[in-house]
Amino acid sequence: METLDTWIGKLLFKLVVEQDMTPNITAAVNQIPLDDLERLRVRCIRDVKQTNGVIILEDAVRYQSG
């Protein structure tokens, strides 16, 4: 019988695999300069801290649209 922690671990592994696919697909279809990527990382860290991880797609679209 599988324990709860084993089940959660397997589920998290599957989730992280799917999450890892997102940046790989993004990198494959876009040519993003590394400087821009680093600036975006700094902004995203700030946003996650300020919102306690609640990120709204519409806010990201507004930011990316200028």
C-alpha positions in Angstrom: 0.0 0.0 0.0 1.3 3.4 -1.0 1.7 5.9 1.8 0.4 9.5 1.5 3.9 11.0 1.4 4.9 8.7 -1.4 1.7 9.5 -3.4 2.3 13.3 -2.9 5.9 12.9 -3.9 5.0 11.2 -7.1 2.3 13.8 -7.9 4.7 16.6 -7.2 7.3 15.0 -9.5 4.7 14.8 -12.3 3.8 18.5 -11.7 7.4 19.6 -11.8 8.0 17.7 -15.1 5.1 19.6 -16.7 6.4 22.9 -15.2 9.8 22.2 -16.6 8.3 21.8 -20.1 7.0 25.4 -20.1 10.4 27.2 -20.0 11.8 24.7 -22.5 9.0 25.3 -25.0 9.4 29.0 -24.4 13.1 28.9 -25.0 12.6 26.8 -28.1 10.2 29.2 -29.8 11.6 32.6 -28.7 15.0 34.3 -28.9 15.2 36.0 -25.5 18.5 37.7 -24.7 20.0 36.6 -21.5 20.1 40.1 -20.1 16.3 40.4 -20.6 15.8 37.0 -19.0 17.8 38.1 -15.9 15.8 41.4 -15.6 12.6 39.4 -15.9 13.8 36.9 -13.2 14.4 39.8 -10.8 10.9 41.3 -11.5 9.3 37.9 -11.1 11.0 37.3 -7.7 9.8 40.7 -6.6 6.2 40.0 -7.8 6.0 36.6 -6.1 7.2 38.1 -2.8 4.7 41.0 -3.0 1.7 38.8 -4.0 2.6 35.8 -1.9 2.7 33.7 -5.0 -0.7 34.8 -6.4 0.1 35.7 -10.0 -2.6 37.0 -12.3 -2.2 36.4 -16.0 -3.9 39.7 -16.9 -1.3 41.6 -14.8 1.5 39.8 -16.7 -0.1 40.6 -20.1 -0.4 44.2 -19.1 3.3 44.4 -18.1 4.4 42.6 -21.2 2.3 44.9 -23.4 4.1 47.9 -22.0 
